[in-house]
Amino acid sequence: MQGIVGDAETDEPFSGANVVINGETGATAYGTATDLDGRFALGAPVGTHDIEVSYISYATNPC
């Protein structure tokens, strides 16, 4: 899984945003931080996953 995290209004990328997939018990199963351009990649197994993105001074956003 890969993508880019940024502000929806300004298109500014979020450097250092946390991107996680939580396991069934609520503990983080996979996680990473975005690079300087807001890009991330997670090596999660094939399937359907809920990801959660958090960034300082923004509300946590489950996707």
C-alpha positions as CSV (number, residue, x, y, z in Angstrom):
1,M,0.0,0.0,0.0
2,Q,1.4,3.4,-0.9
3,G,0.1,6.9,-1.1
4,I,0.6,10.6,-0.4
5,V,-0.8,12.5,2.7
6,G,-1.5,16.2,2.5
7,D,-3.8,19.0,3.3
8,A,-7.1,18.7,1.2
9,E,-7.5,22.5,0.9
10,T,-3.9,23.6,0.1
11,D,-2.5,20.4,-1.4
12,E,0.6,20.9,0.9
13,P,2.2,17.5,1.7
14,F,2.5,16.4,5.3
15,S,6.1,15.5,6.1
16,G,6.3,13.2,9.1
17,A,2.6,12.2,9.3
18,N,2.0,8.9,10.9
19,V,0.2,6.2,8.8
20,V,-0.9,3.0,10.6
21,I,-3.0,-0.1,10.1
22,N,-4.4,-1.3,13.4
23,G,-4.6,-5.0,14.2
24,E,-7.7,-6.8,15.4
25,T,-6.8,-6.0,19.1
26,G,-6.4,-2.3,18.4
27,A,-2.6,-2.5,18.5
28,T,-0.6,-1.1,15.6
29,A,0.0,-3.9,13.1
30,Y,1.9,-1.9,10.5
31,G,3.0,1.7,10.6
32,T,5.3,4.2,8.9
33,A,5.8,8.0,8.6
34,T,5.6,10.1,5.5
35,D,8.7,11.4,3.8
36,L,9.4,15.1,2.9
37,D,7.0,14.9,0.0
38,G,4.2,13.3,2.1
39,R,4.7,9.9,0.5
40,F,4.4,6.6,2.4
41,A,4.6,2.9,1.7
42,L,3.4,0.0,3.9
43,G,4.1,-3.6,3.4
44,A,0.7,-4.9,4.5
45,P,-0.6,-8.3,3.3
46,V,-3.2,-8.3,0.5
47,G,-6.7,-7.6,1.7
48,T,-8.9,-4.8,2.9
49,H,-7.5,-2.6,5.6
50,D,-8.5,0.5,7.5
51,I,-5.7,3.0,7.8
52,E,-5.4,5.8,10.2
53,V,-3.4,9.0,9.5
54,S,-2.3,11.5,12.2
55,Y,-0.4,14.7,12.0
56,I,0.5,17.3,14.6
57,S,-2.3,20.0,15.0
58,Y,-4.7,18.1,12.8
59,A,-7.5,15.7,13.9
60,T,-6.7,12.0,13.4
61,N,-8.4,10.7,10.3
62,P,-9.4,7.1,9.9
63,C,-9.6,6.3,6.1
